[in-house]
Amino acid sequence: YRMITPSRFVDDAILKMRVITEGTRACFQKTKAPTIYQNYREEFVLGAQEYMPDQDWCLVTEIDAKEAFQTTEALRNRTLIIGVLFIFLVLILTYLASRSFIQPILRLRDASQQVAKGNYDIKLKTGSNDEIGELSKTFNEMAQNLSSFRQEIEEKNKELFKSLAVTTQQKKELKKVNQELDS
């Protein structure tokens, strides 16, 4: 098992250096060699062997495992970096989208709660022309209509109080009904 070509690691190795590795043993024994093994420098290499029976030689080619997998590792690292950046970008876009969708809905919910408590003077900002913007405009119209109806009912109740000769007890009952309408 002698080296017959120059080595980039050992000077003057041709026919002088013995190379006994798992790869050369397997080649001469005509068995399957491991893909990764230690070479004559005791470095892990990626190797391939081919036995040439007419000369009783083994053609062995090897590359340092680190060198062979360097591009794969670089690709893996780039893929990880791109993946992390993509996830970060998706999170930012999700946050921005949620703000543009959820914030108007939360404002609409809060305004609805105010109307439910009897505050009809709520005015929502309608900055967008999408469905949420249309819903906000419709909500504003509804709140304005409720406020107008409430004013009309109050005016009619006052007129009714003036036009009817109402007893004190009846006035108390009407005020109670009026207060229930307000809440």
Disulfide bonds with the S-S distance in Angstrom:
Cys27-Cys58 2.02
